[in-house]
Amino acid sequence: MARALMLQGTGSDVGKSLLVAGLCRALVRRGLTVRPFKPQNMSNNAAVTPDGGEIGRAQALQARACGVPPSVHMNPVLLKPQSDVGAQVVVHGRVHGNARAADYQSRKGELLGAVLDSFARLRAEADIVVVEGAGSPAEVNLRAGDIANMGFACAADVPVVLVGDIDRGGVIASLVGTHALLAAEERARVKGFLINKFRGDVRLFDGGLRVIEERTGWRGFGVVPWLREAALLPAEDAVALDTWRTRAGGPIRVAVPMLSRISNFDDFDPLALEPEVSLAMVPPGRPLPGDADLIVLPGSKATIADLAFLRAQGWDVDLAAHRRRGGRVLGICGGYQMLGRRIADPDGIEGPPGEAAGLGLLDVDTVLSGPKVLTETAGVEVATGAAVHGYEMHMGRTAGPDGARPMLRLDGGGVDGAVSADGRVAGCYLHGLFGADGFRAAFVKALGGSGAGGLAYDATVEQALDSLADRLEECVDVDGLLGVAEPR
C-alpha cells in the first residue's frame, strides 16, 4: 500500500496548502510518484480539470507540483460559499446541490464514502499521497461526521502532522491547546508538528520547541521560515485578501473591487507581477481609485447578490465616473455578466428567482441557467490576435448587440465575450487569460505600457515551486516525515 501523510493545521490560513505543494515537489524530485489530496475544501477559487470537473485551486497547484494533471479525485468535496450561511456543494467535480451550513453539518458524513473512494484511487497510482486538512481538528464542535480532518484520518488510517502559524502569534498555545482538545485516539495519530511562517533567528525559538514537545509528546519536524515564494503562487481562497496590499510595480494602475463572493481572483496574479503594472484589490468601504487606467470586475459565486453589493459600496458611481473620464473596464465571468443591461435568474440558481438591472456598460443580457460550463479553452483576442488560454466555469448564457464584437475567438470556431463600440469596455467568460504572456504584454501595451512583457508566468510558477522544495529540504526533516508515512 502506498504511503500517506496528512498535514492538518491549528487553524485556517496557517500555510498548509503551500507546504503540501512544496513537499509534493520535493518528493517528486526524490524520484517518488506523488499525488495531493484534500478531502473537503471550502473555496471560491476553483480550477477546471481535464476530466471535466472542478476542484479547489490549491489542489490544482499541488498537482502541478507533482507534475501531473489535476483530477476531481484530488478534492472530492468542494464547498463554494454563495452566502454567509449557504454554499454550493460539488462532489467529484460536479454540482451536487446547495446546502445551508447547518444542513450540511448534519449530512456531511454521507460523503465519506465518496472521499474514501477518491483517496483509494490516488493511493493505487502513487508511491505516496500527501493529504491536506481544512480548518483545524481542534474545532471539536464540528467533529461529528467530520470528513476534512480527524474524521478522514481515522477512517483512512493516515498519520498526521500538525502545522502551526507563528506569524499570527500564540503558536505554542495553539499546538498545546489542540493536543488538549483531541481525543486520545486522535492525539496518538499525530506524529509531530511543523512551525510555519517564522521570521528572524530560528534559534530564538528553541525553547518554544522544547515546551511544545514536552507538553504534547509530539516531535518537531522543523521550523519553516516566511516563504517569499508564496507571493508568486495562487492563493487558496479569499482569506488571503484580508492581508492584500497594492502590488506596486509600474505606472499602469489597475483596480479590482473585492466583491463579497469574489471567485477565482488568482486571474489577476500574472497581471500583478507585471513590472509595468500596479494592481490594487479595493476592499469594501473604499472608493475605486479615480486615477485607475483599468477597472476589472472579477468573477463572483453569487452574481446578482454581488451586483447589489457593488452598488451598496457606491462602486457603480465610481465606474460611471471612470467611464466618463475615458477609463477602460474589463469584466471576467460574473463581472462580465454585471456589465450588461440585465441579469435574470428564472430558476433560482443563485437564490430566489428574479432579475436585476446590470450596469449597462455593455449592450448584452444574461440568463442564469444550466448546465454549468466547465471546460478548458484556448483561442485568440480579436483585437490583437494574441493567443489566450484558460478555462470556463459558469452558469448562464450572455448575448446581445455588443456580442457581435466578441472579445475572443476560440479554437474550433466559437466566440466569447463582447466589446463596446468605442472598445473601452469588454468582457468574457475566460478565466486565466492573463496567464498567457503574449496576450498580457499586448494588453498592457494597450493600457499605455511598452509591450515588452518582462514576465514568463508559467516559468515563474515552476521556479517558485522548485524554490519551495529547496527551502523545505533545508529546514524540514523530510526523511522523518517519510518515516512516519510508512504504510502499516
C-alpha positions as CSV (number, residue, x, y, z in Angstrom):
1,M,0.0,0.0,0.0
2,A,1.3,3.5,-0.9
3,R,2.4,5.7,1.9
4,A,0.3,8.6,3.1
5,L,0.8,11.6,5.3
6,M,-1.7,14.3,6.3
7,L,-0.9,17.9,7.2
8,Q,-3.6,19.4,9.4
9,G,-3.4,22.9,10.9
10,T,-4.1,24.7,14.1
11,G,-6.4,27.0,12.1
12,S,-7.2,28.3,8.7
13,D,-4.6,30.0,6.6
14,V,-1.6,28.6,8.5
15,G,0.0,27.7,5.2
16,K,-1.0,24.0,4.8
17,S,-1.6,24.4,1.0
18,L,1.8,25.9,0.4
19,L,3.6,23.3,2.5
20,V,1.8,20.5,0.7
21,A,2.8,21.9,-2.7
22,G,6.4,22.3,-1.7
23,L,6.5,18.9,-0.1
24,C,5.0,17.3,-3.2
25,R,7.6,18.9,-5.4
26,A,10.4,17.9,-3.0
27,L,9.2,14.2,-3.0
28,V,8.9,14.2,-6.8
29,R,12.5,15.3,-7.1
30,R,13.4,12.4,-4.9
31,G,12.0,10.1,-7.6
32,L,8.7,9.3,-6.0
33,T,5.3,9.2,-7.7
34,V,3.2,11.7,-5.6
35,R,-0.4,12.7,-5.5
36,P,-2.1,15.5,-3.5
37,F,-5.4,15.1,-1.8
38,K,-7.8,17.3,0.2
39,P,-11.0,15.5,1.3
40,Q,-13.1,18.7,1.7
41,N,-12.2,22.2,0.6
42,M,-14.2,25.4,1.0
43,S,-13.2,28.0,-1.6
44,N,-14.5,30.0,-4.5
45,N,-11.1,29.8,-6.1
46,A,-11.5,26.7,-8.3
47,A,-9.9,25.1,-11.3
48,V,-11.2,23.0,-14.1
49,T,-9.8,19.5,-14.5
50,P,-9.2,17.7,-17.8
51,D,-11.7,15.1,-16.7
52,G,-14.4,17.8,-16.9
53,G,-14.9,18.7,-13.3
54,E,-13.8,21.4,-10.8
55,I,-11.6,21.3,-7.7
56,G,-10.0,23.8,-5.4
57,R,-7.3,25.9,-6.9
58,A,-4.8,24.8,-4.3
59,Q,-5.1,21.2,-5.3
60,A,-4.6,22.1,-9.0
61,L,-1.4,23.8,-8.0
62,Q,-0.3,20.8,-5.9
63,A,-1.0,18.6,-8.9
64,R,1.3,20.8,-10.9
65,A,3.9,20.4,-8.2
66,C,3.6,16.6,-8.7
67,G,4.0,17.0,-12.5
68,V,0.5,15.5,-13.2
69,P,-2.8,16.9,-14.5
70,P,-5.4,17.8,-11.8
71,S,-8.2,15.3,-11.1
72,V,-11.5,15.5,-9.4
73,H,-10.3,12.8,-7.0
74,M,-7.7,15.2,-5.6
75,N,-10.5,17.2,-4.0
76,P,-13.7,15.1,-4.0
77,V,-15.8,17.6,-1.9
78,L,-15.7,21.3,-2.7
79,L,-17.9,23.8,-1.0
80,K,-18.4,27.1,-2.8
81,P,-19.9,29.8,-0.5
82,Q,-22.8,31.7,-2.0
83,S,-23.9,33.4,1.2
84,D,-22.9,33.7,4.8
85,V,-25.0,30.6,5.6
86,G,-25.0,28.5,2.5
87,A,-22.8,27.0,-0.2
88,Q,-22.9,25.1,-3.5
89,V,-21.7,21.5,-2.8
90,V,-19.5,20.0,-5.5
91,V,-18.8,16.2,-5.3
92,H,-16.3,14.5,-7.7
93,G,-16.2,17.7,-9.7
94,R,-19.9,18.1,-10.3
95,V,-22.6,20.3,-8.6
96,H,-24.3,18.1,-6.1
97,G,-26.7,20.8,-4.9
98,N,-26.9,23.7,-2.5
99,A,-26.9,23.5,1.3
100,R,-27.2,25.7,4.2
101,A,-24.4,25.4,6.7
102,A,-26.5,23.8,9.4
103,D,-27.9,21.3,6.9
104,Y,-24.5,20.4,5.5
105,Q,-23.1,19.8,9.0
106,S,-25.8,17.1,9.6
107,R,-25.3,15.5,6.2
108,K,-21.5,15.7,5.5
109,G,-20.9,12.2,6.9
110,E,-22.9,10.9,4.0
111,L,-20.0,12.0,1.7
112,L,-17.3,10.0,3.5
113,G,-17.7,7.1,1.0
114,A,-17.0,9.4,-1.9
115,V,-14.0,10.8,-0.1
116,L,-12.5,7.4,0.7
117,D,-13.2,6.1,-2.9
118,S,-11.2,9.0,-4.3
119,F,-8.4,8.5,-1.8
120,A,-8.1,4.9,-2.7
121,R,-7.9,5.7,-6.4
122,L,-5.0,8.1,-5.8
123,R,-3.2,5.7,-3.4
124,A,-3.4,3.0,-6.1
125,E,-1.4,5.1,-8.6
126,A,1.2,6.7,-6.3
127,D,4.1,5.9,-4.0
128,I,2.8,8.5,-1.5
129,V,-0.3,10.7,-1.1
130,V,0.2,14.0,0.7
131,V,-3.1,15.0,2.3
132,E,-4.2,18.5,3.4
133,G,-6.7,19.1,6.1
134,A,-9.1,22.0,6.3
135,G,-9.5,24.5,9.2
136,S,-8.5,22.8,12.4
137,P,-9.1,19.4,14.1
138,A,-9.5,21.5,17.3
139,E,-12.9,22.6,16.1
140,V,-14.4,19.8,18.2
141,N,-17.9,21.3,17.8
142,L,-17.7,20.2,14.2
143,R,-16.2,16.7,14.9
144,A,-19.4,14.7,14.4
145,G,-19.4,13.4,10.8
146,D,-16.1,15.1,10.0
147,I,-14.6,14.3,6.7
148,A,-12.0,17.1,6.5
149,N,-9.6,16.4,9.4
150,M,-9.5,13.7,12.0
151,G,-12.7,12.0,10.8
152,F,-10.9,11.3,7.5
153,A,-7.6,10.5,9.1
154,C,-9.1,7.9,11.4
155,A,-11.3,6.4,8.7
156,A,-8.4,6.1,6.2
157,D,-5.8,5.3,8.9
158,V,-3.4,8.1,7.9
159,P,-0.8,9.6,10.2
160,V,-1.0,13.4,10.9
161,V,1.5,16.2,11.3
162,L,0.1,19.5,12.7
163,V,1.1,22.9,11.2
164,G,1.2,26.0,13.5
165,D,1.5,29.6,12.2
166,I,3.9,31.5,14.4
167,D,3.4,34.8,12.5
168,R,-0.1,35.3,13.9
169,G,1.1,34.7,17.4
170,G,0.2,32.2,20.1
171,V,1.7,29.2,18.3
172,I,2.7,27.4,21.5
173,A,-0.8,27.7,22.9
174,S,-2.3,26.7,19.5
175,L,-0.5,23.4,19.4
176,V,-0.7,22.6,23.1
177,G,-4.4,23.6,23.1
178,T,-5.1,21.3,20.0
179,H,-3.4,18.5,21.9
180,A,-5.7,19.1,24.9
181,L,-8.9,19.1,22.8
182,L,-8.2,16.0,20.7
183,A,-9.5,12.6,21.8
184,A,-6.8,10.1,22.9
185,E,-7.0,8.1,19.6
186,E,-6.6,11.3,17.7
187,R,-3.6,12.5,19.8
188,A,-1.9,9.2,19.1
189,R,-2.4,9.7,15.3
190,V,-0.5,13.0,15.4
191,K,3.2,12.1,14.9
192,G,4.6,15.6,15.2
193,F,4.3,19.2,14.2
194,L,5.8,21.9,11.9
195,I,6.1,25.6,12.8
196,N,5.4,27.8,9.8
197,K,6.0,31.4,8.8
198,F,8.9,32.1,11.1
199,R,10.7,35.5,10.8
200,G,14.1,36.1,12.3
201,D,16.7,33.9,14.0
202,V,15.2,30.4,14.3
203,R,17.4,29.6,17.3
204,L,15.4,32.0,19.4
205,F,12.5,29.5,19.2
206,D,14.5,26.5,20.5
207,G,12.9,26.9,23.9
208,G,9.4,27.1,22.4
209,L,10.0,23.9,20.5
210,R,11.0,22.1,23.8
211,V,7.9,23.4,25.5
212,I,5.6,22.0,22.8
213,E,7.4,18.7,22.7
214,E,7.3,18.3,26.5
215,R,3.6,19.3,26.8
216,T,2.4,17.2,23.9
217,G,4.9,14.3,23.4
218,W,4.9,15.2,19.7
219,R,8.0,15.5,17.7
220,G,9.1,18.7,16.0
221,F,9.8,18.2,12.3
222,G,11.2,21.7,11.6
223,V,10.6,25.4,11.6
224,V,9.7,26.8,8.2
225,P,10.7,30.5,7.5
226,W,8.5,33.1,5.9
227,L,8.4,31.9,2.3
228,R,8.6,34.8,-0.1
229,E,7.7,32.3,-2.9
230,A,4.1,32.4,-1.6
231,A,3.5,35.7,-3.3
232,L,4.2,34.1,-6.7
233,L,1.7,31.3,-6.3
234,P,-2.2,31.3,-6.4
235,A,-3.9,31.7,-3.1
236,E,-6.3,29.0,-1.9
237,D,-9.2,31.3,-1.0
238,A,-10.4,34.8,-0.2
239,V,-8.8,34.7,3.3
240,A,-5.6,35.8,1.6
241,L,-7.3,39.0,0.5
242,D,-7.6,40.1,4.1
243,T,-3.8,40.9,4.0
244,W,-3.6,42.0,0.4
245,R,-1.9,45.3,-0.3
246,T,-1.4,47.1,-3.6
247,R,1.3,45.4,-5.5
248,A,3.3,48.4,-6.7
249,G,5.1,47.8,-9.9
250,G,4.9,50.4,-12.6
251,P,2.9,53.4,-13.8
252,I,-0.1,51.5,-15.1
253,R,-2.8,51.4,-12.4
254,V,-5.3,48.5,-12.3
255,A,-8.1,48.3,-9.7
256,V,-10.2,45.3,-8.8
257,P,-13.1,45.7,-6.4
258,M,-13.2,42.9,-3.7
259,L,-16.8,41.6,-4.1
260,S,-18.3,39.8,-1.2
261,R,-18.4,36.5,-3.1
262,I,-15.3,37.1,-5.3
263,S,-14.2,34.0,-7.1
264,N,-11.1,32.9,-9.0
265,F,-9.3,36.1,-8.1
266,D,-6.0,34.4,-9.0
267,D,-6.9,35.5,-12.5
268,F,-5.0,38.7,-11.6
269,D,-1.8,37.2,-10.2
270,P,0.1,37.4,-13.5
271,L,-1.1,40.9,-14.1
272,A,0.0,41.9,-10.6
273,L,3.5,40.5,-11.3
274,E,4.0,42.6,-14.5
275,P,6.8,45.1,-13.9
276,E,4.8,47.9,-15.5
277,V,1.6,47.3,-13.5
278,S,0.5,48.4,-10.0
279,L,-2.6,46.3,-9.1
280,A,-4.9,47.2,-6.2
281,M,-7.6,45.0,-4.7
282,V,-10.0,47.5,-3.4
283,P,-11.7,46.4,-0.1
284,P,-15.3,47.3,0.8
285,G,-15.8,50.7,2.2
286,R,-13.2,52.4,-0.1
287,P,-13.8,54.1,-3.4
288,L,-12.4,52.8,-6.7
289,P,-9.4,54.9,-7.4
290,G,-10.0,57.8,-9.6
291,D,-6.6,57.6,-11.3
292,A,-7.0,53.9,-12.4
293,D,-6.2,53.1,-16.0
294,L,-8.3,49.9,-15.9
295,I,-11.0,48.6,-13.5
296,V,-11.6,44.9,-13.7
297,L,-14.8,43.3,-12.4
298,P,-13.9,39.8,-11.2
299,G,-15.8,36.6,-11.1
300,S,-18.4,36.0,-8.4
301,K,-20.1,33.0,-6.9
302,A,-23.3,35.0,-6.5
303,T,-23.5,37.5,-9.4
304,I,-26.9,39.2,-8.6
305,A,-26.1,39.4,-4.9
306,D,-22.6,40.8,-5.6
307,L,-24.1,43.3,-8.1
308,A,-26.2,44.6,-5.2
309,F,-23.1,44.6,-3.0
310,L,-21.2,46.6,-5.6
311,R,-23.9,49.2,-5.7
312,A,-24.1,49.4,-1.9
313,Q,-20.4,50.3,-1.9
314,G,-21.0,53.1,-4.4
315,W,-18.7,51.4,-6.9
316,D,-21.3,51.8,-9.7
317,V,-20.9,55.5,-9.3
318,D,-17.1,55.2,-9.4
319,L,-17.4,53.1,-12.5
320,A,-19.6,55.6,-14.3
321,A,-17.1,58.4,-13.4
322,H,-14.2,56.3,-14.6
323,R,-16.0,55.6,-17.8
324,R,-16.7,59.3,-18.4
325,R,-13.0,60.0,-17.9
326,G,-12.3,57.6,-20.7
327,G,-11.1,54.8,-18.5
328,R,-11.2,51.2,-19.6
329,V,-13.3,48.4,-18.0
330,L,-13.0,44.6,-18.2
331,G,-15.3,42.1,-16.8
332,I,-14.5,38.4,-16.3
333,C,-17.2,35.8,-15.9
334,G,-19.6,37.2,-13.3
335,G,-18.0,40.6,-13.8
336,Y,-18.8,40.3,-17.5
337,Q,-22.4,39.5,-16.6
338,M,-22.7,42.6,-14.4
339,L,-21.5,44.9,-17.2
340,G,-24.6,44.1,-19.3
341,R,-28.2,45.5,-19.2
342,R,-29.9,42.8,-17.2
343,I,-29.2,39.5,-15.3
344,A,-32.1,37.1,-15.0
345,D,-32.2,34.1,-12.7
346,P,-35.6,32.5,-13.5
347,D,-34.8,29.1,-12.0
348,G,-33.4,30.4,-8.7
349,I,-29.9,29.0,-9.4
350,E,-28.2,31.6,-7.1
351,G,-31.1,32.3,-4.8
352,P,-34.7,33.3,-5.0
353,P,-35.8,33.5,-8.7
354,G,-35.7,37.1,-10.0
355,E,-33.7,39.5,-12.1
356,A,-31.6,42.7,-11.7
357,A,-30.6,45.6,-13.8
358,G,-27.0,45.4,-14.8
359,L,-24.5,48.3,-15.0
360,G,-25.4,49.0,-18.6
361,L,-21.8,49.3,-19.8
362,L,-22.3,46.6,-22.4
363,D,-25.3,46.0,-24.6
364,V,-25.9,42.4,-23.6
365,D,-28.2,40.4,-21.3
366,T,-27.5,37.3,-19.2
367,V,-29.9,34.5,-18.3
368,L,-28.5,32.2,-15.5
369,S,-29.3,28.7,-16.5
370,G,-27.7,25.2,-16.6
371,P,-25.9,23.1,-17.3
372,K,-22.7,24.5,-15.7
373,V,-20.0,25.1,-18.3
374,L,-16.7,23.5,-17.1
375,T,-14.1,23.4,-19.9
376,E,-10.5,24.3,-20.7
377,T,-10.5,26.8,-23.5
378,A,-8.0,28.4,-25.9
379,G,-8.2,31.0,-28.7
380,V,-7.1,34.5,-29.6
381,E,-8.0,38.0,-28.6
382,V,-9.8,39.5,-31.6
383,A,-8.2,43.0,-31.2
384,T,-4.6,41.9,-31.2
385,G,-4.5,38.3,-32.4
386,A,-2.7,37.3,-29.3
387,A,-3.1,33.8,-28.1
388,V,-5.1,33.1,-24.9
389,H,-5.8,30.0,-22.9
390,G,-7.7,29.3,-19.7
391,Y,-10.9,27.8,-18.6
392,E,-14.7,28.5,-18.4
393,M,-16.6,27.9,-15.2
394,H,-20.0,29.5,-15.2
395,M,-23.8,29.1,-15.2
396,G,-25.7,31.2,-17.7
397,R,-25.6,32.5,-21.2
398,T,-24.9,36.1,-22.4
399,A,-26.0,37.6,-25.7
400,G,-26.8,41.0,-27.2
401,P,-25.7,43.5,-29.9
402,D,-22.3,44.1,-28.4
403,G,-21.7,40.3,-28.7
404,A,-21.3,41.0,-32.5
405,R,-17.9,42.4,-31.4
406,P,-16.6,39.4,-29.5
407,M,-13.5,39.8,-27.3
408,L,-12.2,36.4,-28.0
409,R,-12.3,34.0,-31.0
410,L,-12.0,30.4,-29.7
411,D,-10.4,27.4,-31.2
412,G,-13.0,25.4,-33.0
413,G,-14.7,28.5,-34.4
414,G,-16.7,29.8,-31.4
415,V,-16.5,33.2,-29.9
416,D,-16.6,34.6,-26.3
417,G,-17.4,37.9,-24.8
418,A,-18.4,41.4,-26.0
419,V,-16.7,44.8,-26.7
420,S,-18.4,48.2,-26.6
421,A,-18.5,50.3,-29.7
422,D,-15.6,52.5,-28.6
423,G,-13.5,49.5,-27.5
424,R,-13.1,50.7,-23.9
425,V,-15.4,48.2,-22.2
426,A,-15.0,44.5,-22.7
427,G,-16.0,41.2,-21.0
428,C,-15.6,37.5,-21.4
429,Y,-16.0,34.2,-19.6
430,L,-12.4,33.0,-19.9
431,H,-10.6,32.7,-16.5
432,G,-6.9,32.6,-16.6
433,L,-6.4,34.6,-19.7
434,F,-3.7,36.8,-18.1
435,G,-1.5,33.8,-17.7
436,A,-0.7,33.9,-21.5
437,D,2.5,36.0,-21.8
438,G,1.8,37.3,-25.3
439,F,-1.7,38.4,-24.5
440,R,-0.7,40.0,-21.3
441,A,2.0,42.0,-23.0
442,A,-0.4,43.2,-25.7
443,F,-3.0,44.1,-23.1
444,V,-0.5,46.1,-21.0
445,K,0.7,47.9,-24.2
446,A,-2.9,48.9,-25.0
447,L,-3.1,50.5,-21.5
448,G,0.0,52.6,-22.3
449,G,2.8,50.2,-21.5
450,S,5.8,49.4,-23.6
451,G,4.5,45.9,-24.7
452,A,7.9,44.5,-23.9
453,G,6.5,42.0,-21.4
454,G,9.1,41.0,-18.9
455,L,7.4,38.1,-17.2
456,A,7.3,34.5,-18.2
457,Y,4.4,33.5,-15.8
458,D,4.5,29.7,-16.1
459,A,8.2,29.6,-15.7
460,T,7.9,31.9,-12.6
461,V,5.4,29.4,-11.0
462,E,7.7,26.5,-11.7
463,Q,10.7,28.3,-10.3
464,A,8.7,29.2,-7.2
465,L,7.7,25.5,-6.7
466,D,11.3,24.4,-7.0
467,S,12.4,27.1,-4.6
468,L,9.7,26.0,-2.1
469,A,11.1,22.4,-2.3
470,D,14.6,23.7,-1.8
471,R,13.6,25.6,1.3
472,L,11.7,22.7,2.8
473,E,14.6,20.3,2.2
474,E,16.8,22.8,4.2
475,C,14.5,23.4,7.2
476,V,12.3,20.3,7.5
477,D,13.2,16.7,8.4
478,V,11.7,15.3,5.2
479,D,13.2,11.9,5.8
480,G,11.5,11.9,9.2
481,L,8.1,12.8,7.5
482,L,8.6,9.9,5.1
483,G,9.4,7.6,8.0
484,V,6.1,8.3,9.8
485,A,4.2,8.0,6.5
486,E,5.3,4.4,6.1
487,P,2.2,2.1,5.5
488,R,1.2,-0.1,8.4
